[in-house]
């Protein structure tokens, strides 16, 4: 997947065009403001369906309710090993 950097003003002016290009051409756009990345626009991988996304969200919420979560400190400790 190719990556293209675009400014926020350009993105706002042509948002639908960039969404179409991302989907049809498989391009990932990184939207910048004064040389700082703000967010990215990228297409979903093939086979990803909205129902799967909702199922993943529900699973994450259930994990959080049951305390099956990691703190930032836990994760950073794993990286420093």
N, C-alpha and C positions, 0 to 999 in steps of 0.2 A: 504494500500500500504506500503510495507516495504521500509526502507531507508538504503542504504549502502554508506559508505564513502570510496573513493578510491583516490589514489595519481594521480597527473597529468601525471607522466611518465607512470604509469600503464594504465591510460585511453588512452593516445596517442598510446601506443603500441597495444591496443586491442579495439579501438573505435567501430568497427563494431560489435564485440561480445557484448559490453555493450549496444549498440543500440538495438540489437536483444533481449537481456535479458529484457531490459526495456519494450519493446513492448509486448513480449510474456508472461512474468511473472509478469508484472505490478510493476516492481521494480523502485524506484526512487534512482538515484545515485547523490551524492554530491561530486563534484570533488574538491580536496584539494591541496594546495601548501603550504608546511611548516605549517601545522595545521591551515591554513586560507582557508575558503571556497571560491572558485572562481566562480562556477556556478553549476547548476544542470541539469541533464538529466532525463526527465520523459516522459512517454507516454501521448498522448492526451487521454482525457476521451472518452468513447464510444459515437459514434454519432457525434463527432466533425469532420467537413469536412472543407477542404480548403476554399470553398466558404464562409462558415460562418466566418472564420477568416478574409478573405478579407472584408466582409461586416462590421465586427466590426471595422477594421482599418479605413474604409471609414467613418463610423459614428464618430469615434474619430477625424479624420481630419476635418470633417464638424463642429463638436463642437468647435474645436480649432479656425477655421476660423470665427465662429460667436461669439467668446469670451466666450463660455460656458465652462470655465475652472476655476480651483481653484489654487491659489498659495500655496506654501509650508506653508507659514505663516497661510493661511486660514485653511488648514487641521490641522496643529498643534494646532491652537486655538480651533477647534472642539474637539480634543482629551483632551484638558485641562479642558473642561467643566464638 
